[in-house]
Amino acid sequence: MNRCSKRFPLVWWVVLAATGLAAAEPLPFRAAPVPGGVALVPLGHSAKAPSVLYKGARVLLRRNAQGWQAVVGIKLSTKPGRESLIVNGKGVPFRVKGKHYPEQHLKLENKRQVTPNAEDEARIAREQTLIAPTWKEWPEGLTASLQFHPPTPGKLSSSFGLRRFFNGEARAPHPGLDIAAPSGQAVRAPADGIVVLTGDFFFSGNSVFIAHGEGVVSLLCHLSQIDVKPGQTLKSGETLGKVGMTGRATGPHLHWTLSLNNARIDPRIFLRNP
């Protein structure tokens, strides 16, 4: 497993958000202030971009004709109701609406992938410690486009947010999209970014983490092959690996998780062609 913990300034990417000069353009997606969605919180006009935190994580900002707005990822575990941002040290409220996600029941032959043994649990704990900082990556000078392309062609086999049951036992909701595709099919970067971590993990198998800028991070996993290394810059559409079924998988497919301010959100929100 390899990790790249440094920030990689890219002179050929325009530095906007870091300088408070984010373009006043309409956002290419619709707000969905639900668990697993994205809220847009107006913050008013100011010459300098405000400092915004949500549950301790930095928040992506954009500017439009009405002033600055926070683009906030909402965790699946969030309850409907009132939430608050910390803007320049003061609370700014917004509301989260409810959303129902359906159930999915899967049968796994490998019982250890349902109930890991002690050795597996130790490995999982080590991997979680390694992965945790990756979700907070914010490479200097890299501005997220918020317009993504599907990382591989195929049929959606599992949608985001499904309440999952493995061999009848309840497990964490599905934090991404599963795209059914033949083993060996190319997997491409869904947007510009920097590879910040690669490795072979217990649940996700061969995995690639890409930081797209401003706290936006992709995980592409269950790969049969990884063709990139930490620190490598990728343009949207560049190949990073091949579809497989490594880790906890019932067949060849690509799993894609998208994270915003350390909250896993539905990737379809930012998909250009969902």
Residue pairs with C-beta under 8 A, 6 or more apart in sequence:
1 127
1 130
1 197
1 198
1 199
1 200
1 201
2 197
2 198
2 199
2 229
2 230
3 130
3 134
3 196
3 197
3 199
3 230
4 194
4 195
4 196
4 197
4 230
4 231
5 133
5 196
6 231
7 138
7 139
7 140
8 139
8 140
8 142
8 194
8 231
8 233
9 139
9 140
9 141
10 139
10 141
10 142
10 194
10 233
11 141
13 141
13 142
13 143
13 192
13 213
14 143
15 141
15 143
16 22
16 23
16 143
17 49
17 60
17 61
17 143
17 213
17 214
18 140
18 141
20 47
20 48
20 49
22 49
22 61
22 62
22 63
22 143
23 62
23 63
24 63
24 64
24 65
25 62
25 64
26 64
27 40
27 62
27 64
27 71
27 146
28 146
28 147
28 270
28 272
29 38
29 146
29 147
29 269
29 270
30 269
31 37
31 38
31 39
31 40
32 38
32 39
32 266
32 269
33 39
33 40
33 74
33 94
33 95
33 96
33 97
34 74
34 80
34 96
34 97
34 98
34 99
35 74
35 75
35 76
35 77
35 78
35 79
35 80
35 96
35 98
35 99
35 161
36 74
36 75
36 76
36 99
36 101
36 160
36 161
36 264
36 265
36 266
37 74
37 99
37 265
37 266
37 269
38 71
38 72
38 73
38 74
38 260
38 265
38 269
39 70
39 72
39 74
39 83
39 94
39 96
40 69
40 70
40 71
40 72
41 69
41 70
41 72
41 85
41 92
41 94
42 66
42 67
42 68
42 69
43 50
43 52
43 61
43 67
43 68
43 69
43 70
43 87
43 92
44 66
44 67
44 68
45 66
45 67
45 68
46 67
46 68
49 61
49 63
49 68
50 61
50 68
50 87
50 88
51 87
51 88
51 89
52 58
52 59
52 61
52 70
52 85
52 86
52 87
53 59
53 85
53 86
54 70
54 72
54 83
54 85
54 86
54 261
55 75
55 261
55 262
57 136
57 215
57 261
57 262
57 263
58 136
58 138
58 214
58 215
58 261
59 70
59 71
59 72
59 85
59 215
59 261
60 70
60 71
60 144
60 214
60 215
60 216
60 260
60 261
61 68
61 69
61 70
61 71
61 214
62 68
62 69
62 71
63 69
70 85
70 87
70 92
71 146
71 260
72 85
72 94
72 260
72 261
73 215
73 259
73 260
73 261
73 262
73 263
73 264
73 265
74 83
74 96
74 263
74 265
75 263
75 264
76 161
76 173
76 175
76 264
78 96
79 96
80 95
80 96
80 97
80 98
81 95
81 96
82 93
82 94
82 95
82 96
83 93
83 94
83 95
83 96
84 91
84 92
84 93
84 94
85 91
85 92
85 93
85 94
86 92
99 161
101 160
101 161
101 162
101 163
101 173
102 162
102 163
103 162
103 163
103 164
103 165
104 158
104 162
104 163
104 164
104 165
104 174
105 164
105 165
105 168
106 164
106 165
106 166
106 167
106 250
107 166
107 167
107 250
108 114
108 166
108 167
108 248
108 250
110 248
111 167
112 120
113 166
113 203
113 248
114 166
114 167
114 169
114 171
115 169
116 124
116 202
120 202
123 202
124 202
124 203
127 199
127 201
127 202
130 197
130 199
131 197
131 201
131 209
134 196
134 197
134 209
134 211
134 217
135 217
135 259
135 262
136 215
136 262
137 196
137 209
137 211
137 215
137 217
138 211
138 213
138 214
138 215
139 194
139 196
139 211
139 213
142 192
142 193
142 194
142 211
142 212
142 213
142 214
143 213
143 214
144 191
144 212
144 213
144 214
144 215
144 216
145 191
145 192
145 212
145 236
146 216
146 270
147 191
147 270
147 272
148 190
148 191
148 236
148 258
148 267
148 270
148 271
148 272
149 188
149 190
149 191
149 236
149 237
149 271
149 272
149 273
150 179
150 190
150 271
150 273
151 179
151 187
151 188
151 189
151 190
151 218
151 220
151 254
151 256
152 179
152 181
152 185
152 186
152 187
152 188
152 243
152 254
153 179
153 181
153 185
154 179
154 180
154 181
154 185
154 253
154 254
155 179
155 180
156 177
156 178
156 179
156 180
157 178
157 179
157 180
157 253
158 174
158 177
158 178
159 174
159 177
160 174
160 175
160 176
160 177
160 265
160 266
160 267
160 268
161 173
161 174
161 266
162 173
162 174
163 170
163 173
164 170
164 171
164 172
164 173
164 174
165 171
175 257
175 264
176 219
176 255
176 256
176 257
176 258
176 264
176 267
177 255
177 256
177 266
177 267
177 268
178 253
178 254
178 255
179 253
179 254
179 255
179 256
180 251
180 252
180 253
181 243
181 252
181 253
181 254
182 243
182 252
183 224
183 242
183 243
183 244
183 245
183 252
184 224
184 225
184 242
184 243
184 244
185 242
185 243
186 239
186 241
186 242
186 243
187 208
187 220
187 223
187 239
187 240
187 241
187 242
187 243
187 254
188 236
188 237
188 238
188 239
188 240
189 210
189 218
189 234
189 235
189 236
189 237
189 238
189 240
190 210
190 218
190 236
190 256
190 267
191 210
191 212
191 218
191 236
192 212
192 213
192 233
192 234
192 235
192 236
193 210
193 211
193 212
193 213
193 218
193 233
193 234
194 210
194 211
194 231
194 232
194 233
194 234
195 208
195 209
195 210
195 228
195 229
195 230
195 231
195 232
195 233
195 234
195 240
196 209
196 210
196 211
196 217
196 230
197 207
197 208
197 209
197 230
198 206
198 207
198 208
198 209
198 226
198 228
198 229
198 230
199 206
199 207
200 206
200 207
200 246
200 247
201 207
201 221
201 247
202 247
202 248
203 247
203 248
204 219
204 221
204 222
204 247
204 248
204 255
205 221
205 222
205 223
205 244
205 245
205 246
205 247
205 248
205 249
206 221
206 222
206 223
206 224
206 225
206 226
206 241
206 244
206 246
206 247
207 219
207 220
207 221
207 222
207 223
207 226
207 247
208 219
208 220
208 221
208 223
208 226
208 228
208 240
208 241
209 217
209 218
209 219
210 217
210 218
210 220
210 234
210 240
211 217
212 218
215 259
215 260
215 261
215 262
216 258
216 259
216 260
217 258
217 259
218 256
218 257
218 258
218 259
218 267
219 255
219 256
219 257
219 258
219 259
220 240
220 241
220 254
220 255
220 256
221 246
221 247
221 254
221 255
221 257
222 243
222 244
222 245
222 246
222 247
222 249
222 252
222 253
222 254
222 255
223 241
223 242
223 243
223 244
223 246
223 254
224 241
224 242
224 243
224 244
224 245
224 246
224 252
225 241
225 242
225 244
226 240
226 241
227 239
227 240
227 241
227 242
228 234
228 240
228 241
234 240
243 252
243 253
243 254
244 252
245 251
245 252
245 253
249 255
256 267
257 264
257 267
258 264
258 265
258 266
258 267
258 270
259 265
268 274
